[in-house]
Amino acid sequence: MALDLTEEQRIAGRRNFEEATGELTRRGFMKSMVAAGAVVPLTAAVYFGYDSWRGNKAVRTALVGCGDEGGVLVGDHNPEFNEIVAVCDIRPYNMKRIFAGDTGPRKGLNKVYGKSTAEKIAKYDDYKKLIDDSKNLGIEAVIIATPLVLHAPMAIDFMNAGIHVFSEKLMARTIPLCKDMIKTAKEKKTLIGVGHQRHYSMLYAHALEVVQSGVLGDLKHIKAQWPRNNSWPYDVTTEKEKVAKGYKLPELHDSWFKAIYQVDADALKDPEVLKRHGFTSMEELIRWRCYNRTGGGLMAELGSHQLDAASIFLGDVRPLSVQGVGGKFFFGPGKNDRESDDCVFVNYEFPGKNHPKGPNGGGKDESDIVVVSYTSFNTNSFEQYGECLMGSRGTMLVEMERDVFLYKEKEPGPSKVKTKPKETAVKVTAEKAGEASMAASSTWGGGGAAVSKESSAPAWDTPVRGYRSELEHFAYCVRRWDKSIGWEKKDGKFVQEVPLCHGEVAMADAILALTANFAMKTKQRIEFESNWFDADKSDSPEGKYDKTA
């Protein structure tokens, strides 16, 4: 994200973060410090509290939606926690791909389970038939990784059948549908978890501990972004499948405006079949992110992740307002024309720690505001996606969900440290109880080797992104779930273990993303209302700002 960081500065920033988290662990901030001072290997299972899985039988799980995200979840899930026993997709191409796998994280069921075992996995092209057979298959839970418009109706149908649901984000296309999902989960006493994976990322967990320690000082601005470049000409020869005739080809290399394959066009040529599955055309099925009805645009697909992270960093607080500019500034006739915006630039006001609506009851300072800016556009990828937290005493940069860099602000007056702030090694020192600060030194760790490429620490990598641990913890919750208790609360907290990103948390993320769309569309500053976040109230941003609802 930072434009002017040299390789040496990146190494220094990464090692500063690792030094800080190590010191915070020693001082007791980190959850890896267990009872009696015994330190155990810091894994997601230990950190998030589900390391007692041993001896439990894997949760028999179905996957509905075998496309891009379904492939990622299959590739990164742990069969000891979730055993995939059935898959469902109306597209033959997706069904083939979920078994065979693809490049990158989409390993495929054949590789994860072995081909002979994978062949025994049941296959469906209609999720309602899967529900009908669910008892015979012994299905306990379902992973929903379909286009956004289908999340709510599918989740509600599965929960009505007594099946626990893990849905990909965004939770639902509208906030009233999110509330319907929560209501159904409570009535049927089934679990609902949503795939905002930063809640289960060890990298973000460590970054949060740094924020909570106070080493960044007074945090007033978080800059988040997800730039991409989809302006390059499309090359049909790169397609591995036969492209269908009669459908408009992409003009540009665009991951949302996909080519339509002949195998899918042949299987779904009957409009009534598409209609039965919730789509008006093949284009809407394959390119669902490009349509307003079926997708929520850049804010739903990308922005929701990073606004979720900002909210976590600020103490799980709700935003005060949002305003912004967005539109179809690049795509159009001759360039993958669509309904959804291709550029969004939004600013949120969040309450700071001393604001009346801040974390832990807040304070009395209504001027304590943290501005969170979010940008996503489709014409330049010079910078990476991530979040930059700017405090009065330091800056923390979280990049691509795999790297964190920490830098100390330059203090006024003469300094014994001759290096520039971005090259300065720092260590965490104790101040007042519960607070910490960064002290600079000219060598690493106050006496170690000078920071250099040769001494760089390895970058964080998957599985820190949280896909594996979110499904592991979901299975852990399923195994511990007591239906007689359900979603009962005591003193504002759930009586039994629930997913970290359960329905109420995921609905808040959806409110952040979808309200920004209304702010851009109406060109006004929108203040968030408390009743929107109450699942028992019918109020929603759609009810106030969507005139088509």
MOZI-V770968 format. One record per residue. N is the residue number from 1. RES is the residue in one small letter. SS is DSSP state (2 for helix, 1 for strand, 0 for the rest). PSI is psi in radians with two decimals (* if undefined). Layout:
n & res & ss & psi
N & RES & SS & PSI
N & RES & SS & PSI
This chain:
n & res & ss & psi
1 & m & 0 & -0.67
2 & a & 0 & 2.29
3 & l & 0 & -0.56
4 & d & 0 & 0.36
5 & l & 0 & 2.19
6 & t & 0 & 2.96
7 & e & 2 & -0.67
8 & e & 2 & -0.66
9 & q & 2 & -0.62
10 & r & 2 & -0.74
11 & i & 2 & -0.76
12 & a & 2 & -0.77
13 & g & 2 & -0.68
14 & r & 2 & -0.76
15 & r & 2 & -0.55
16 & n & 2 & -0.76
17 & f & 2 & -0.77
18 & e & 2 & -0.63
19 & e & 2 & -0.75
20 & a & 2 & -0.81
21 & t & 2 & -0.61
22 & g & 2 & -0.74
23 & e & 2 & -0.68
24 & l & 2 & -0.62
25 & t & 2 & -0.79
26 & r & 2 & -0.54
27 & r & 0 & -0.04
28 & g & 0 & 0.11
29 & f & 0 & -0.71
30 & m & 0 & 2.57
31 & k & 0 & -0.15
32 & s & 0 & -0.21
33 & m & 1 & 1.85
34 & v & 0 & 3.13
35 & a & 2 & 2.57
36 & a & 2 & 0.32
37 & g & 2 & 0.16
38 & a & 0 & 2.21
39 & v & 1 & 2.15
40 & v & 0 & 2.82
41 & p & 0 & 2.25
42 & l & 0 & 1.74
43 & t & 0 & 2.92
44 & a & 2 & -0.67
45 & a & 2 & -0.71
46 & v & 2 & -0.84
47 & y & 2 & -0.76
48 & f & 0 & 0.05
49 & g & 0 & 0.52
50 & y & 0 & 0.56
51 & d & 0 & 0.02
52 & s & 0 & 0.49
53 & w & 0 & -0.48
54 & r & 0 & 2.31
55 & g & 0 & -0.25
56 & n & 0 & 2.55
57 & k & 0 & 2.45
58 & a & 0 & 2.50
59 & v & 1 & 2.17
60 & r & 1 & 2.00
61 & t & 1 & 2.46
62 & a & 1 & 2.60
63 & l & 1 & 2.17
64 & v & 1 & 2.03
65 & g & 0 & 1.73
66 & c & 0 & 0.47
67 & g & 0 & -2.51
68 & d & 2 & -0.96
69 & e & 2 & -0.64
70 & g & 2 & -0.67
71 & g & 2 & -0.67
72 & v & 2 & -0.78
73 & l & 2 & -0.69
74 & v & 2 & -0.76
75 & g & 2 & -0.45
76 & d & 2 & 0.06
77 & h & 0 & 2.82
78 & n & 0 & 1.93
79 & p & 0 & -0.31
80 & e & 0 & -0.37
81 & f & 0 & -0.84
82 & n & 1 & 2.01
83 & e & 1 & 1.99
84 & i & 1 & 2.02
85 & v & 1 & -0.17
86 & a & 1 & 2.55
87 & v & 1 & 2.66
88 & c & 1 & 2.29
89 & d & 0 & 2.50
90 & i & 0 & -0.20
91 & r & 0 & 2.09
92 & p & 2 & -0.62
93 & y & 2 & -0.79
94 & n & 2 & -0.68
95 & m & 2 & -0.69
96 & k & 2 & -0.78
97 & r & 2 & -0.62
98 & i & 2 & -0.43
99 & f & 2 & -0.80
100 & a & 2 & -0.50
101 & g & 0 & -3.13
102 & d & 0 & -2.97
103 & t & 0 & 2.79
104 & g & 0 & -2.40
105 & p & 0 & -0.21
106 & r & 0 & 1.40
107 & k & 0 & -0.53
108 & g & 0 & 2.63
109 & l & 2 & -0.59
110 & n & 2 & -0.67
111 & k & 2 & -0.69
112 & v & 2 & -0.76
113 & y & 2 & -0.26
114 & g & 0 & 2.45
115 & k & 2 & -0.70
116 & s & 2 & -0.64
117 & t & 2 & -0.72
118 & a & 2 & -0.55
119 & e & 0 & -0.37
120 & k & 0 & -0.14
121 & i & 0 & 2.27
122 & a & 1 & 2.53
123 & k & 1 & 2.35
124 & y & 1 & 2.62
125 & d & 0 & 0.16
126 & d & 0 & 2.06
127 & y & 2 & -0.43
128 & k & 2 & -0.58
129 & k & 2 & -0.64
130 & l & 2 & -0.75
131 & i & 2 & -0.73
132 & d & 2 & -0.62
133 & d & 2 & 0.02
134 & s & 2 & -0.65
135 & k & 2 & -0.72
136 & n & 2 & -0.58
137 & l & 2 & -0.17
138 & g & 0 & 0.53
139 & i & 0 & 2.24
140 & e & 0 & -0.51
141 & a & 1 & 2.78
142 & v & 1 & 2.50
143 & i & 1 & 2.12
144 & i & 1 & 2.00
145 & a & 0 & 0.82
146 & t & 0 & 3.07
147 & p & 0 & 2.59
148 & l & 2 & -0.70
149 & v & 2 & -0.36
150 & l & 2 & -0.16
151 & h & 2 & -0.93
152 & a & 2 & -0.92
153 & p & 2 & -0.68
154 & m & 2 & -0.81
155 & a & 2 & -0.75
156 & i & 2 & -0.73
157 & d & 2 & -0.76
158 & f & 2 & -0.73
159 & m & 2 & -0.62
160 & n & 2 & -0.43
161 & a & 0 & 0.09
162 & g & 0 & 0.32
163 & i & 0 & 2.29
164 & h & 1 & 2.54
165 & v & 1 & 2.25
166 & f & 1 & 2.00
167 & s & 1 & 2.49
168 & e & 1 & 2.82
169 & k & 0 & 2.86
170 & l & 0 & 2.69
171 & m & 0 & -0.83
172 & a & 0 & 2.92
173 & r & 0 & -0.44
174 & t & 0 & 2.80
175 & i & 2 & -0.68
176 & p & 2 & -0.62
177 & l & 2 & -0.63
178 & c & 2 & -0.76
179 & k & 2 & -0.60
180 & d & 2 & -0.68
181 & m & 2 & -0.76
182 & i & 2 & -0.75
183 & k & 2 & -0.75
184 & t & 2 & -0.75
185 & a & 2 & -0.71
186 & k & 2 & -0.76
187 & e & 2 & -0.73
188 & k & 2 & -0.14
189 & k & 0 & 0.82
190 & t & 0 & 2.73
191 & l & 0 & 2.55
192 & i & 1 & 2.14
193 & g & 1 & 2.65
194 & v & 1 & 2.48
195 & g & 1 & 0.97
196 & h & 0 & 1.58
197 & q & 2 & -0.23
198 & r & 2 & -0.35
199 & h & 2 & -0.32
200 & y & 2 & 0.25
201 & s & 0 & 2.17
202 & m & 2 & -0.60
203 & l & 2 & -0.82
204 & y & 2 & -0.56
205 & a & 2 & -0.76
206 & h & 2 & -0.72
207 & a & 2 & -0.69
208 & l & 2 & -0.70
209 & e & 2 & -0.65
210 & v & 2 & -0.76
211 & v & 2 & -0.81
212 & q & 2 & -0.42
213 & s & 2 & -0.37
214 & g & 0 & 0.07
215 & v & 0 & -0.37
216 & l & 0 & -0.18
217 & g & 0 & -2.51
218 & d & 0 & 1.91
219 & l & 1 & 2.11
220 & k & 1 & -0.24
221 & h & 1 & 2.31
222 & i & 1 & 2.16
223 & k & 1 & 2.10
224 & a & 1 & 2.57
225 & q & 1 & 2.73
226 & w & 0 & 1.36
227 & p & 0 & 2.55
228 & r & 0 & 2.80
229 & n & 1 & 1.82
230 & n & 0 & 0.61
231 & s & 0 & 0.01
232 & w & 0 & 2.58
233 & p & 1 & 2.47
234 & y & 0 & 2.40
235 & d & 0 & 1.85
236 & v & 2 & -0.40
237 & t & 2 & -0.22
238 & t & 2 & -0.21
239 & e & 0 & 2.36
240 & k & 0 & -0.21
241 & e & 0 & 2.75
242 & k & 0 & 2.23
243 & v & 1 & 2.39
244 & a & 0 & 2.53
245 & k & 0 & 2.67
246 & g & 0 & -0.04
247 & y & 0 & 2.51
248 & k & 0 & 2.22
249 & l & 0 & 2.68
250 & p & 0 & 2.49
251 & e & 0 & -0.46
252 & l & 1 & 2.79
253 & h & 0 & 1.78
254 & d & 0 & 2.09
255 & s & 0 & -0.25
256 & w & 0 & -0.64
257 & f & 0 & 1.41
258 & k & 0 & 2.77
259 & a & 0 & 2.63
260 & i & 0 & 2.22
261 & y & 1 & 2.63
262 & q & 2 & -0.64
263 & v & 2 & -0.62
264 & d & 2 & -0.71
265 & a & 2 & -0.66
266 & d & 2 & -0.73
267 & a & 2 & -0.46
268 & l & 0 & 0.59
269 & k & 0 & -0.32
270 & d & 0 & 2.00
271 & p & 2 & -0.53
272 & e & 2 & -0.55
273 & v & 2 & -0.78
274 & l & 2 & -0.76
275 & k & 2 & -0.71
276 & r & 2 & -0.50
277 & h & 0 & 0.10
278 & g & 0 & 0.29
279 & f & 0 & 2.58
280 & t & 0 & -0.26
281 & s & 0 & 2.89
282 & m & 2 & -0.66
283 & e & 2 & -0.74
284 & e & 2 & -0.58
285 & l & 2 & -0.89
286 & i & 2 & -0.67
287 & r & 0 & 0.71
288 & w & 2 & -0.48
289 & r & 2 & -0.31
290 & c & 2 & -0.09
291 & y & 0 & 2.44
292 & n & 0 & -0.64
293 & r & 0 & -0.67
294 & t & 0 & -0.33
295 & g & 0 & 2.99
296 & g & 0 & 0.28
297 & g & 2 & -2.89
298 & l & 2 & -0.58
299 & m & 2 & -0.66
300 & a & 2 & -0.74
301 & e & 2 & -0.66
302 & l & 2 & -0.89
303 & g & 2 & -0.58
304 & s & 2 & -0.64
305 & h & 2 & -0.82
306 & q & 2 & -0.50
307 & l & 2 & -0.56
308 & d & 2 & -0.79
309 & a & 2 & -0.75
310 & a & 2 & -0.75
311 & s & 2 & -0.71
312 & i & 2 & -0.84
313 & f & 2 & -0.57
314 & l & 0 & 0.12
315 & g & 0 & 0.56
316 & d & 0 & 0.70
317 & v & 0 & 2.80
318 & r & 0 & 2.56
319 & p & 1 & 2.78
320 & l & 1 & -0.72
321 & s & 1 & 2.93
322 & v & 1 & 2.52
323 & q & 1 & 2.79
324 & g & 1 & -3.12
325 & v & 1 & 2.36
326 & g & 1 & 2.79
327 & g & 1 & -3.08
328 & k & 0 & 1.43
329 & f & 0 & -0.28
330 & f & 0 & -0.97
331 & f & 0 & 2.67
332 & g & 1 & -2.84
333 & p & 0 & 2.19
334 & g & 0 & -0.01
335 & k & 1 & 1.15
336 & n & 0 & 0.98
337 & d & 0 & 2.52
338 & r & 0 & 3.06
339 & e & 0 & -0.65
340 & s & 0 & 2.68
341 & d & 0 & 2.63
342 & d & 0 & -0.11
343 & c & 1 & 2.32
344 & v & 1 & 2.36
345 & f & 1 & 1.83
346 & v & 1 & 2.65
347 & n & 1 & 2.27
348 & y & 1 & 2.57
349 & e & 1 & 2.13
350 & f & 1 & 2.63
351 & p & 1 & 2.35
352 & g & 0 & 3.13
353 & k & 0 & -0.37
354 & n & 0 & 0.07
355 & h & 0 & 2.58
356 & p & 0 & -0.49
357 & k & 0 & 0.30
358 & g & 0 & -3.13
359 & p & 2 & 2.70
360 & n & 2 & 0.69
361 & g & 2 & -0.19
362 & g & 0 & -2.64
363 & g & 0 & -2.50
364 & k & 0 & 0.11
365 & d & 0 & 1.71
366 & e & 0 & -0.23
367 & s & 0 & -0.06
368 & d & 0 & 1.55
369 & i & 1 & 2.43
370 & v & 1 & 2.16
371 & v & 1 & 2.19
372 & v & 1 & 2.04
373 & s & 1 & 2.44
374 & y & 1 & 2.36
375 & t & 1 & 2.37
376 & s & 1 & 2.32
377 & f & 1 & 3.00
378 & n & 0 & 0.28
379 & t & 1 & 0.14
380 & n & 0 & 2.33
381 & s & 0 & 0.51
382 & f & 0 & -0.71
383 & e & 0 & 2.69
384 & q & 0 & 2.88
385 & y & 0 & 2.66
386 & g & 1 & -2.92
387 & e & 1 & 2.40
388 & c & 1 & 2.05
389 & l & 1 & 2.11
390 & m & 1 & 1.90
391 & g & 1 & 2.99
392 & s & 0 & -0.30
393 & r & 0 & -0.13
394 & g & 1 & 2.96
395 & t & 1 & 2.37
396 & m & 1 & 2.26
397 & l & 1 & 2.08
398 & v & 1 & 2.07
399 & e & 1 & 2.19
400 & m & 0 & 0.44
401 & e & 0 & 0.36
402 & r & 0 & -0.12
403 & d & 1 & 2.51
404 & v & 1 & 2.36
405 & f & 1 & 2.44
406 & l & 1 & 2.30
407 & y & 1 & 2.52
408 & k & 1 & 2.47
409 & e & 0 & 2.53
410 & k & 0 & 2.24
411 & e & 0 & 2.63
412 & p & 0 & 2.74
413 & g & 0 & 3.10
414 & p & 0 & 2.57
415 & s & 0 & 2.49
416 & k & 0 & -0.33
417 & v & 0 & 2.09
418 & k & 0 & -0.28
419 & t & 0 & 2.80
420 & k & 0 & 2.70
421 & p & 2 & -0.66
422 & k & 2 & -0.20
423 & e & 2 & -0.06
424 & t & 0 & 2.32
425 & a & 1 & 2.48
426 & v & 1 & 2.81
427 & k & 1 & 2.71
428 & v & 1 & 2.32
429 & t & 1 & 2.69
430 & a & 1 & 2.47
431 & e & 0 & -2.09
432 & k & 0 & 2.91
433 & a & 0 & 2.25
434 & g & 0 & 0.07
435 & e & 0 & 2.83
436 & a & 1 & 2.87
437 & s & 1 & 2.95
438 & m & 1 & 2.27
439 & a & 1 & 2.37
440 & a & 1 & 2.64
441 & s & 1 & 2.72
442 & s & 0 & -0.24
443 & t & 0 & 2.83
444 & w & 2 & 2.28
445 & g & 2 & 0.38
446 & g & 2 & 0.49
447 & g & 0 & 0.04
448 & g & 0 & -2.87
449 & a & 0 & 2.64
450 & a & 0 & 2.57
451 & v & 0 & 2.27
452 & s & 0 & 2.97
453 & k & 2 & -0.66
454 & e & 2 & -0.49
455 & s & 2 & 0.25
456 & s & 0 & 2.56
457 & a & 0 & 2.64
458 & p & 0 & 2.54
459 & a & 0 & 2.61
460 & w & 0 & 2.57
461 & d & 0 & 3.05
462 & t & 0 & 2.47
463 & p & 0 & 0.45
464 & v & 0 & -0.24
465 & r & 0 & -0.27
466 & g & 0 & -0.07
467 & y & 2 & -0.82
468 & r & 2 & -0.83
469 & s & 2 & -0.53
470 & e & 2 & -0.63
471 & l & 2 & -0.61
472 & e & 2 & -0.83
473 & h & 2 & -0.62
474 & f & 2 & -0.78
475 & a & 2 & -0.70
476 & y & 2 & -0.75
477 & c & 2 & -0.68
478 & v & 2 & -0.79
479 & r & 2 & -0.50
480 & r & 2 & -0.07
481 & w & 0 & 2.26
482 & d & 0 & 1.87
483 & k & 0 & -0.49
484 & s & 0 & -0.40
485 & i & 0 & -0.74
486 & g & 0 & -2.41
487 & w & 0 & 0.52
488 & e & 0 & 2.47
489 & k & 1 & 2.65
490 & k & 1 & 2.18
491 & d & 0 & 0.66
492 & g & 0 & 0.01
493 & k & 1 & 2.59
494 & f & 1 & 2.44
495 & v & 0 & -0.63
496 & q & 0 & 2.97
497 & e & 0 & 2.27
498 & v & 0 & 2.81
499 & p & 0 & 2.53
500 & l & 0 & -0.65
501 & c & 0 & 1.27
502 & h & 1 & -3.01
503 & g & 2 & -0.76
504 & e & 2 & -0.67
505 & v & 2 & -0.82
506 & a & 2 & -0.62
507 & m & 2 & -0.69
508 & a & 2 & -0.71
509 & d & 2 & -0.70
510 & a & 2 & -0.68
511 & i & 2 & -0.75
512 & l & 2 & -0.81
513 & a & 2 & -0.86
514 & l & 2 & -0.54
515 & t & 2 & -0.59
516 & a & 2 & -0.67
517 & n & 2 & -0.73
518 & f & 2 & -0.66
519 & a & 2 & -0.72
520 & m & 2 & -0.70
521 & k & 2 & -0.73
522 & t & 2 & -0.13
523 & k & 0 & 0.87
524 & q & 0 & 2.83
525 & r & 0 & 2.15
526 & i & 1 & 2.25
527 & e & 1 & 2.32
528 & f & 0 & 2.44
529 & e & 0 & 2.44
530 & s & 2 & -0.60
531 & n & 2 & -0.40
532 & w & 2 & -0.58
533 & f & 2 & 0.00
534 & d & 0 & 1.95
535 & a & 0 & -0.33
536 & d & 0 & -0.10
537 & k & 0 & 2.57
538 & s & 0 & -0.17
539 & d & 0 & 2.53
540 & s & 0 & 2.77
541 & p & 2 & -0.56
542 & e & 2 & -0.73
543 & g & 2 & -0.42
544 & k & 2 & -0.55
545 & y & 2 & -0.20
546 & d & 0 & 1.77
547 & k & 0 & -0.20
548 & t & 0 & -0.18
549 & a & 0 & *
